[in-house]
C-alpha cells in the first residue's frame, strides 16, 4: 500500500513511514519536515502535503 497517495501523508501512517525510528521521535520528525518546508500540514485533515510527491498531471477544474 502506498502511504503517500497524491502527495498526502496521513498522520495515521507515520508509524509505518518511520518504523525504523523510536516512536517517541515520530512527532518531532514530522515537525522537522514542516520546519524545512518539506511537508505542509493540512489543518483538521490529519495529513501533511508532500509537494515533491504530488502527481505531475494537474487535475481538471
N, CA, C and O atoms as a GROMACS GRO file, in nm:
protein
  244
    1UNK      N    1   0.084  -0.118   0.000
    1UNK     CA    2   0.000   0.000   0.000
    1UNK      C    3   0.089   0.125   0.000
    1UNK      O    4   0.185   0.134   0.077
    2UNK      N    5   0.056   0.220  -0.086
    2UNK     CA    6   0.130   0.345  -0.094
    2UNK      C    7   0.084   0.438   0.018
    2UNK      O    8  -0.035   0.464   0.033
    3UNK      N    9   0.178   0.486   0.096
    3UNK     CA   10   0.144   0.572   0.210
    3UNK      C   11   0.136   0.719   0.170
    3UNK      O   12   0.098   0.803   0.251
    4UNK      N   13   0.172   0.750   0.047
    4UNK     CA   14   0.175   0.889   0.002
    4UNK      C   15   0.082   0.908  -0.116
    4UNK      O   16   0.125   0.954  -0.222
    5UNK      N   17  -0.044   0.875  -0.101
    5UNK     CA   18  -0.138   0.890  -0.211
    5UNK      C   19  -0.157   1.036  -0.246
    5UNK      O   20  -0.193   1.118  -0.162
    6UNK      N   21  -0.133   1.067  -0.374
    6UNK     CA   22  -0.149   1.202  -0.426
    6UNK      C   23  -0.074   1.306  -0.344
    6UNK      O   24  -0.123   1.417  -0.323
    7UNK      N   25   0.045   1.269  -0.297
    7UNK     CA   26   0.128   1.363  -0.223
    7UNK      C   27   0.083   1.391  -0.081
    7UNK      O   28   0.127   1.489  -0.020
    8UNK      N   29  -0.003   1.307  -0.029
    8UNK     CA   30  -0.053   1.327   0.107
    8UNK      C   31  -0.001   1.216   0.199
    8UNK      O   32  -0.006   1.098   0.166
    9UNK      N   33   0.049   1.257   0.312
    9UNK     CA   34   0.095   1.163   0.414
    9UNK      C   35  -0.002   1.168   0.530
    9UNK      O   36  -0.013   1.270   0.599
   10UNK      N   37  -0.074   1.058   0.551
   10UNK     CA   38  -0.169   1.052   0.662
   10UNK      C   39  -0.092   1.038   0.793
   10UNK      O   40   0.003   0.960   0.803
   11UNK      N   41  -0.134   1.114   0.892
   11UNK     CA   42  -0.069   1.106   1.022
   11UNK      C   43  -0.080   0.965   1.080
   11UNK      O   44   0.007   0.922   1.156
   12UNK      N   45  -0.184   0.893   1.044
   12UNK     CA   46  -0.201   0.755   1.092
   12UNK      C   47  -0.098   0.660   1.032
   12UNK      O   48  -0.081   0.549   1.083
   13UNK      N   49  -0.029   0.700   0.925
   13UNK     CA   50   0.073   0.617   0.861
   13UNK      C   51   0.215   0.648   0.908
   13UNK      O   52   0.310   0.582   0.866
   14UNK      N   53   0.229   0.748   0.993
   14UNK     CA   54   0.362   0.792   1.037
   14UNK      C   55   0.442   0.677   1.099
   14UNK      O   56   0.562   0.664   1.074
   15UNK      N   57   0.377   0.595   1.180
   15UNK     CA   58   0.446   0.483   1.244
   15UNK      C   59   0.507   0.387   1.144
   15UNK      O   60   0.614   0.331   1.169
   16UNK      N   61   0.441   0.368   1.032
   16UNK     CA   62   0.493   0.278   0.928
   16UNK      C   63   0.605   0.347   0.849
   16UNK      O   64   0.705   0.284   0.813
   17UNK      N   65   0.588   0.475   0.822
   17UNK     CA   66   0.688   0.550   0.746
   17UNK      C   67   0.821   0.553   0.822
   17UNK      O   68   0.927   0.530   0.763
   18UNK      N   69   0.815   0.580   0.951
   18UNK     CA   70   0.936   0.591   1.031
   18UNK      C   71   0.948   0.474   1.129
   18UNK      O   72   0.985   0.494   1.245
   19UNK      N   73   0.917   0.356   1.084
   19UNK     CA   74   0.920   0.238   1.171
   19UNK      C   75   1.061   0.208   1.223
   19UNK      O   76   1.076   0.141   1.326
   20UNK      N   77   1.162   0.255   1.155
   20UNK     CA   78   1.299   0.233   1.198
   20UNK      C   79   1.346   0.327   1.308
   20UNK      O   80   1.458   0.316   1.357
   21UNK      N   81   1.260   0.420   1.345
   21UNK     CA   82   1.294   0.518   1.448
   21UNK      C   83   1.207   0.497   1.572
   21UNK      O   84   1.096   0.446   1.563
   22UNK      N   85   1.260   0.536   1.685
   22UNK     CA   86   1.186   0.529   1.810
   22UNK      C   87   1.054   0.605   1.795
   22UNK      O   88   1.052   0.716   1.742
   23UNK      N   89   0.945   0.545   1.841
   23UNK     CA   90   0.813   0.606   1.828
   23UNK      C   91   0.808   0.746   1.889
   23UNK      O   92   0.732   0.831   1.842
   24UNK      N   93   0.886   0.769   1.993
   24UNK     CA   94   0.889   0.900   2.057
   24UNK      C   95   0.945   1.010   1.967
   24UNK      O   96   0.928   1.129   1.998
   25UNK      N   97   1.010   0.974   1.858
   25UNK     CA   98   1.066   1.073   1.765
   25UNK      C   99   0.973   1.106   1.649
   25UNK      O  100   0.998   1.204   1.578
   26UNK      N  101   0.868   1.030   1.629
   26UNK     CA  102   0.783   1.047   1.511
   26UNK      C  103   0.725   1.187   1.499
   26UNK      O  104   0.730   1.247   1.392
   27UNK      N  105   0.670   1.239   1.607
   27UNK     CA  106   0.612   1.373   1.602
   27UNK      C  107   0.720   1.477   1.574
   27UNK      O  108   0.698   1.571   1.498
   28UNK      N  109   0.836   1.461   1.636
   28UNK     CA  110   0.947   1.553   1.614
   28UNK      C  111   0.991   1.548   1.468
   28UNK      O  112   1.017   1.652   1.408
   29UNK      N  113   1.001   1.429   1.410
   29UNK     CA  114   1.040   1.415   1.270
   29UNK      C  115   0.940   1.483   1.177
   29UNK      O  116   0.979   1.549   1.081
   30UNK      N  117   0.812   1.467   1.207
   30UNK     CA  118   0.710   1.532   1.126
   30UNK      C  119   0.724   1.684   1.134
   30UNK      O  120   0.718   1.753   1.032
   31UNK      N  121   0.742   1.735   1.254
   31UNK     CA  122   0.759   1.880   1.271
   31UNK      C  123   0.886   1.930   1.202
   31UNK      O  124   0.890   2.042   1.151
   32UNK      N  125   0.989   1.847   1.200
   32UNK     CA  126   1.114   1.883   1.132
   32UNK      C  127   1.091   1.897   0.982
   32UNK      O  128   1.144   1.988   0.919
   33UNK      N  129   1.012   1.806   0.923
   33UNK     CA  130   0.982   1.817   0.780
   33UNK      C  131   0.904   1.945   0.751
   33UNK      O  132   0.920   2.004   0.645
   34UNK      N  133   0.822   1.986   0.846
   34UNK     CA  134   0.747   2.112   0.829
   34UNK      C  135   0.841   2.232   0.843
   34UNK      O  136   0.831   2.329   0.768
   35UNK      N  137   0.932   2.224   0.939
   35UNK     CA  138   1.026   2.334   0.964
   35UNK      C  139   1.110   2.364   0.839
   35UNK      O  140   1.140   2.480   0.810
   36UNK      N  141   1.148   2.259   0.766
   36UNK     CA  142   1.231   2.275   0.646
   36UNK      C  143   1.147   2.281   0.519
   36UNK      O  144   1.199   2.266   0.408
   37UNK      N  145   1.017   2.303   0.534
   37UNK     CA  146   0.924   2.316   0.421
   37UNK      C  147   0.928   2.196   0.326
   37UNK      O  148   0.912   2.211   0.205
   38UNK      N  149   0.949   2.078   0.383
   38UNK     CA  150   0.941   1.955   0.304
   38UNK      C  151   0.799   1.903   0.299
   38UNK      O  152   0.758   1.840   0.201
   39UNK      N  153   0.722   1.930   0.405
   39UNK     CA  154   0.581   1.895   0.411
   39UNK      C  155   0.504   2.012   0.470
   39UNK      O  156   0.561   2.100   0.535
   40UNK      N  157   0.374   2.011   0.446
   40UNK     CA  158   0.288   2.118   0.496
   40UNK      C  159   0.162   2.055   0.554
   40UNK      O  160   0.093   1.980   0.486
   41UNK      N  161   0.134   2.087   0.679
   41UNK     CA  162   0.016   2.031   0.744
   41UNK      C  163  -0.111   2.089   0.684
   41UNK      O  164  -0.120   2.210   0.661
   42UNK      N  165  -0.207   2.003   0.657
   42UNK     CA  166  -0.339   2.047   0.613
   42UNK      C  167  -0.427   2.044   0.737
   42UNK      O  168  -0.468   1.937   0.782
   43UNK      N  169  -0.457   2.161   0.794
   43UNK     CA  170  -0.528   2.168   0.921
   43UNK      C  171  -0.659   2.089   0.922
   43UNK      O  172  -0.734   2.088   0.824
   44UNK      N  173  -0.683   2.023   1.033
   44UNK     CA  174  -0.806   1.947   1.057
   44UNK      C  175  -0.830   1.833   0.959
   44UNK      O  176  -0.942   1.786   0.946
   45UNK      N  177  -0.724   1.787   0.889
   45UNK     CA  178  -0.740   1.676   0.796
   45UNK      C  179  -0.657   1.554   0.835
   45UNK      O  180  -0.676   1.446   0.779
   46UNK      N  181  -0.566   1.571   0.930
   46UNK     CA  182  -0.484   1.459   0.973
   46UNK      C  183  -0.385   1.414   0.867
   46UNK      O  184  -0.347   1.296   0.863
   47UNK      N  185  -0.343   1.506   0.781
   47UNK     CA  186  -0.247   1.474   0.676
   47UNK      C  187  -0.149   1.589   0.657
   47UNK      O  188  -0.177   1.703   0.692
   48UNK      N  189  -0.034   1.555   0.602
   48UNK     CA  190   0.062   1.655   0.558
   48UNK      C  191   0.078   1.641   0.407
   48UNK      O  192   0.083   1.530   0.355
   49UNK      N  193   0.086   1.752   0.339
   49UNK     CA  194   0.110   1.754   0.196
   49UNK      C  195   0.259   1.743   0.172
   49UNK      O  196   0.338   1.813   0.235
   50UNK      N  197   0.298   1.655   0.079
   50UNK     CA  198   0.438   1.636   0.044
   50UNK      C  199   0.453   1.680  -0.102
   50UNK      O  200   0.432   1.599  -0.193
   51UNK      N  201   0.489   1.806  -0.126
   51UNK     CA  202   0.488   1.860  -0.262
   51UNK      C  203   0.569   1.779  -0.364
   51UNK      O  204   0.527   1.765  -0.478
   52UNK      N  205   0.684   1.727  -0.325
   52UNK     CA  206   0.767   1.653  -0.421
   52UNK      C  207   0.704   1.521  -0.462
   52UNK      O  208   0.751   1.457  -0.556
   53UNK      N  209   0.598   1.479  -0.394
   53UNK     CA  210   0.529   1.354  -0.428
   53UNK      C  211   0.392   1.378  -0.491
   53UNK      O  212   0.315   1.283  -0.510
   54UNK      N  213   0.362   1.502  -0.523
   54UNK     CA  214   0.235   1.532  -0.590
   54UNK      C  215   0.238   1.477  -0.732
   54UNK      O  216   0.344   1.470  -0.793
   55UNK      N  217   0.123   1.436  -0.785
   55UNK     CA  218   0.119   1.388  -0.923
   55UNK      C  219   0.165   1.498  -1.019
   55UNK      O  220   0.144   1.617  -0.994
   56UNK      N  221   0.227   1.457  -1.128
   56UNK     CA  222   0.276   1.555  -1.225
   56UNK      C  223   0.163   1.617  -1.306
   56UNK      O  224   0.175   1.730  -1.352
   57UNK      N  225   0.056   1.544  -1.325
   57UNK     CA  226  -0.056   1.598  -1.402
   57UNK      C  227  -0.147   1.679  -1.312
   57UNK      O  228  -0.176   1.639  -1.200
   58UNK      N  229  -0.189   1.791  -1.362
   58UNK     CA  230  -0.279   1.878  -1.285
   58UNK      C  231  -0.422   1.828  -1.298
   58UNK      O  232  -0.462   1.781  -1.404
   59UNK      N  233  -0.498   1.839  -1.191
   59UNK     CA  234  -0.638   1.798  -1.201
   59UNK      C  235  -0.716   1.896  -1.288
   59UNK      O  236  -0.686   2.015  -1.293
   60UNK      N  237  -0.815   1.844  -1.357
   60UNK     CA  238  -0.901   1.930  -1.439
   60UNK      C  239  -1.000   1.999  -1.347
   60UNK      O  240  -1.057   1.938  -1.257
   61UNK      N  241  -1.021   2.128  -1.372
   61UNK     CA  242  -1.116   2.204  -1.290
   61UNK      C  243  -1.238   2.242  -1.370
   61UNK      O  244  -1.328   2.307  -1.317
   0.00000   0.00000   0.00000
